[in-house]
Each structure stands twice: as structure tokens, then as C-alpha cells.
Amino acid sequence: MPTLRALIATLALVATATLAPHAVAETEEPRILVIGDSLLAKNRLAERNVAARLSALLDEPVADHSVAGAWMIYNLPITGAMGLSIPKQWRDGDWDWVIMNGGGNDLWLGCGCNNCDYKLNRLIAENGRRGAIPSLVQKIRHSGARVLIVGYLRNPGFSSPIKSCKDVGDTLEARIARLAEIDPNVYFHPLTDLVPHGDLSFHAIDRIHPSLKGSDAIARRLAEEIQSAR
């Protein structure tokens, strides 16, 4: 029988349909890379995911390696290399910015609601200096790129399948905020205030992923962050 992770990997590959990075304009090399999970990859088929909207808002190409269902800690070699491992989505290059997120699938699907502290500590230590997320950030920073880490959507005023993960999600993001304090070229942009109380329009029907409006709103936040830092 296939393991839960293998089954999730197969479903994610089917859902994403194409895992190769989207093409960008040949006349200009992209200086922004997006890596992460479905928060960033959602709405790609409509060409209105976060990277596509960010490219339009900034009027410059954005390389998009994000993959729905991706994990920060993922050991299956083939599907990991195809994008289900967020660290393997990273490609060394002449990037100005790398926008990333991750850890949500590790916690929601990986800890089984009974061992979240262990998984959380593997993702990022309490002081923000150790774990899979700081290791990836450090690798990216060694290339010279600035890093912009994106938090997850919240759902104030209504229920969702991941409501029980709120506390551990808040802890994850508090630790990421500490990581961002260590290096002035690492930025953390939480989305805790993006969704108004009881407003379902920022989420897809599953109440987990962003709707078209949600992806656009996230991209606008990130564009403002990048423009203000330039």
C-alpha cells in the first residue's frame, strides 16, 4: 500500500498538471524567483496566481517555481526534484529577490495533530536560527538575493479544514519573524490582517487556498514590499 506522503505527492502532481517553471519574456531575464506551495501556486491555470499577478504589477518577468502540495521537508527523490520539495525548487541565479513560503503542508499533513512540536522544531527553531527554513534562507542569501517570506492566509470569522492548526501556524510565523530580524535582507510579510472578519471572498471554495481575489491581494502586498525596499 502506498504511504500517505506518496499518495499526497501523486495527487499533487496530478493537480498541478505542469511542474516546470512558467516561461518568461525572452527579452529580459527575470530577477525575481517565486518558490513555495499552493498559497503561491494556486490559480496558475488562470494565469492569475501570485507570481503572474506580481509580474503584471511590477511590469517585469517573474520566474515561478512554486508547486501546489510542496513541503519544506520532503525526502522522496523524484517528486521532490520535480518541485514537491521547496528547497529543490530553488535554483542558483542572478536573482534580486526570492519570494518564498512553506511549512504549512509539513504541519497540516505531516504531524498528524499529535507531534507538531517536533515537526515545528525541524522546520525552524524557537530562536529562528536552525531548521529547514533557516537553512534554505541562508543558502539563498549566500547567492546575494534578498529573501521575502510570505505568511499564510487566515480565516477570521469562519471555519475551515485547517482551523485547528491556527496556534501552531501562529508559532511558526512568530519564529519566521525572528529569523527575519537576524538579517536586514530577509523580510517577512504576514497575511494575518489581509482577510476581513467573515469575508469569504479571499479564499477558494475549500476555505484554504486563495481565490483569484486573494492571489491578487497577496501579490499587491508583495509588490508594495519590494518597491518600498528598492
N, C-alpha and C positions, 0 to 999 in steps of 0.2 A: 504494500500500500504506500502511496506517496506521502511524504511528510507534509505537515501543514505549510511550511515555508515553500516547499517545492510547488504545492498546489497554488499558493498565492502568487508565486513567480509566474507560473503558467498563465493564470488568469490575467495578471498584469500585462504580460506580453501580448496576449490576445487583445486586451482593451486598448493598448496604446497603438497597435497596428504597425506603426513605424517608430523605431527607436533611434534611427540615425538623426543627427542634428539637422535642423532645418537649413535650407540653403539661404545664403545672404547675398546681397548685391556684389557682383564680381568686381565692380569698380572701386570698392572700398573694403578694406579688411576690418572686420569687427574688432572693437576694442573692449567690448563688454561680453562676458560669458555668464550664462544662467545655468546653474546646476541645482538639483533638488528633486522633490517628489511632486505629487499631484496638485499641491497648492499652486505650484508654478506651471505645471504641465496642463492642467485642466483647460478645456476649451480650445485646444490646439487644432482640432479638426475644423473648427470655425475660423481659424487663424485669428483668434481673439484671446489667446492665453496671455499670461503676464509678459513674456518676452516679446511677443508680437506687438502688444499694446505699447510696451516700453520703447520699442524700436520706432513706432509711429510718433510717440510723444517727443522723443529726443531727436527724431529725424536722422537716425544713424542705424547701421546694422547691428543686430544683437545675435550672438551665437547662442543657440538654445539646446542644451544637452539634458534638460530635466526629463524625468520619466515617472509616470504615474505608478505608484506602488513601490517606489525605491526606498531602500533602507540605508541608514548610516553605517550599520554593522551588518554586513552581508557576505557570506562565505562561499556561496555557490559560484564556481568559476565562470561558467559560460554565460548564464543570465546576468551575473554580476558585471562581466565585461561589456555586456550589451546595454548596461545602464541601470540595472536594479541595485547596484552598489553606487551610492552617491559619490564616495571618494574616487571611483573609477570613471565617473563622468568628467572629472577634472582632466584637462589637457593643458600641458605647459604651452605658453604662447605669450605674445606681446599684449597682454591684457592690461587695460587701465583699471577695470573693475571686474570682480567676480561676485555675482549675486547668488546667494545660496540659502537653502533651508534644509531641514531634515531632523529626524529623530522621532517624529510622530508615529510612523509605522512601526518603528522599533518598540515603542512603548505600548501602543494600542494593540498590536498584533503579536508582539514578542515577549511581553512579560506575563501575559495571561491573568492580569489583575491580581497576582499574588506574589510577584517578585520584582516589583517596579523599582525598588531602591537599588537593587543590584544592576539592573539594566540602565537606570539613570546614571549611576556612577561610572558605568562603562562608556556612556555617551559623553559625559562631562562631569568632572569632579566638582565638589561644592565650591572650591576656590576658582573654578573656571580655567585651570591651567593644565589639566590632564584629561585624557579620554579621546574618543574617536573624533569628536567635533573640534576640539583644540588642535589635534594632530593635523586634520585636514586644513584648518585655517592657517596653521604655521607653514605647511607646505605651500599653500597659495601665496602667503606673504613673502616667502623666500624668492618667489618669482618677481616680486616687485609690485604686484597688483594690490589694490585696495580691496577689502572684503566688506560686503554689505549682507548681513544675515537678516533674514526675514522671519518674523514670528508667525504664529498660526492664527487663523480666524477664530473668533469667539462667537457664541450664540446666546447672547443675553436675552432672557425673557421667553425662551422656548427650548424645548427638549431636542436632543439629538442622540445618535448612537454612541457618540464619544463623550457625552456629558460627564460620565463617571471618571474620565481621565483629566478633568479640569485641574485638580490640585497638583497632580504630577506634571501636567503641562505648564502650570504656573511656576513650579520649581525649576523645570528645565529652562524656561526663559529667564528666570532670575539668575541662573548660573551663566547663561549665554551673555546676559548684560554685564556680568563681572568679567567675562572674557573680553568683551569689547572695551572695558575700562583699562585693560593692560596695554593695548596698542592703539595709538591715536588713528591708525589707518585701518582699524577694524570698527565697523559700525553695526549697531543692532537696531532694527526698526520693528518694534512690536505692533501688532494689529489689534490690540485689546480694545481700542476705542473706535474701531472702524465701523462696527455694526451697531446701529441704534437699537435700543431695547425693543424687543418684539418684532423687529424688521426682518422678514424672511427673504427680502429681495437680493441680498448679497450672497446668498447660498443657493447651490443647486438643489434639486428636489430631495437629495439624500441628506440635506442639512449638515453635510461635512465639507464638501468641496465648494469652491467659489462659483457663483453664477457668472454670466457674461458681465454683468454689472460689477460683481465682486472682483473679477480679474482686472477689469479696467480701473477700479478704485485702488487696488493694490499697486498696479503699475504707476498710477499717478503719484502715489505716495513715494515710490522708489525714485521716480523721475525727479521729484522735488528734492529728495535727499541727495541725489547725485549732483544736481545743478547747484545746490547750496554749498556743496563741498568743493566745487571746482574753483 
